[in-house]
Amino acid sequence: MHHFDRIDGALHAEGVPLEAIADAVGTPVYVYSTATLTRHYGLLREAVDAHRTSLGDALIAFAVKANSNLSVLATLARLGCGADTVSEGEIRRALAAGVPASRIIFSGVGKTDAELAFAIEAGVRQINVESAVELDRLIAVAAAKGAAPEIAIRVNPKIGAGGHAKITTGGATDKFGVPAEEAPALYARAAASPHVTPVGLACHIGSQITTLEPLEAAFRALREMTLALRADGLTVSRLDLGGGLGVPYHGQADLPSIADYVAMTARVLDGLEVEAAFEPGRLLAANAGVLLSRVIQVNARSDGRTFLVLDAGMNDLMRPALYDAFHDVVPVRERDGEAGAYDLVGPICESTDVFARDRRLAALEAGDLVAFMGAGAYGAVLSSEYNSRALVPEVLVDGERWAVVRGRPSYEEMWAREPKADWLG
Ligand code: LLP
């Protein structure tokens, strides 16, 4: 569910007409809805709290990679949401947005020594260790500081899942996590070190997962491992279940609900007496954002193909080019003209700069506005200045009010970041 609805034929973000934002800020521009972020977080929080006996005082840590805008993070932080981070930059963003260190998890396959040291100094809640070699480095970094940070071992359960091969993370050949058969020995090794404090296990098997079965199988594997570690006298008090639950980009009605998903986790963790953590990214943010774009021209070719050339390109929204991802595209002003089949393309000089082929839409003209729905997760964060296009701006709406929360840089600002080599005069 989201809060982008039509009022008198014009698409609004909550109480604000998208046309007004496009006119004031220009296009392309991302627009986020506070009410949608709040609703999604609230639904998950409520479901998790209803299963307190199985999930403990569970942490919901938003995966910052999905949408790292400071105002989006601050919106979630005010609700009590934590942050799942994968770099020093993301930890700094979360802290700057008001997420307390005690709610920040630090994950990632390639944390540098400097980043590990930074995370220890910041006092993050937990560092998720993804390999034996990383554990050795963390022990050395922590020893030099006289610290003993709390860690979880991220297990690769060899159960990959997700909406596309390129967003699967739990498969046997994926780079993420410690192979399940090696994890118990690594956990014991960590427990024997005075420089780290193993508190639990973690997993994240993929993204845009649309059935509960693979998630349940992975969580069961964590449960079994918890019991085995405890049988060896080790303490396991937290299970980090990752993110990954899919959202209905195609309007699918048969996706597992948040309540079903949480009920499943509660069933699997029942009686373990652990504190659970969830790391949703897409689930909280995807439907809380749209990308607004204007039609530059309609290129109806004599071969019958009609290209709707938009002012948003793959540099602004990478998902279709990277993962063949589907985003619903709707005219901002309701149109009753004849529907046509369009190839929706951007202006970038790349053949992959295609958002959709043969998409049926109402007849559109140059200057019309369209909205890419479900663009709040992995949208602006993946944007670039490719083809020397200014980085796409972002707007946050809250009821009737709205604010530019990342401005579009001027060309002067772009060039100012590139000081000329002194010998070039
Ligand atoms: N936790 C960890 C350790 C992760 O690696 C990820 C995502 C998440 C949580 C959040 O997963 P989510 O709930 O959003 O599925 N750029 C791709 C998605 C890549 C996901 C990578 N990891 C896309 O646009 O579909």
Boltz pocket constraint, residues with backbone or C-beta under 6 A from the ligand:
constraints:
  - pocket:
      binder: B
      contacts: [[A, 63], [A, 66], [A, 84], [A, 107], [A, 108], [A, 166], [A, 167], [A, 169], [A, 204], [A, 206], [A, 207], [A, 208], [A, 242], [A, 243], [A, 244], [A, 245], [A, 279], [A, 280], [A, 281], [A, 282], [A, 283], [A, 319], [A, 323], [A, 377], [A, 378]]
      max_distance: 6.0
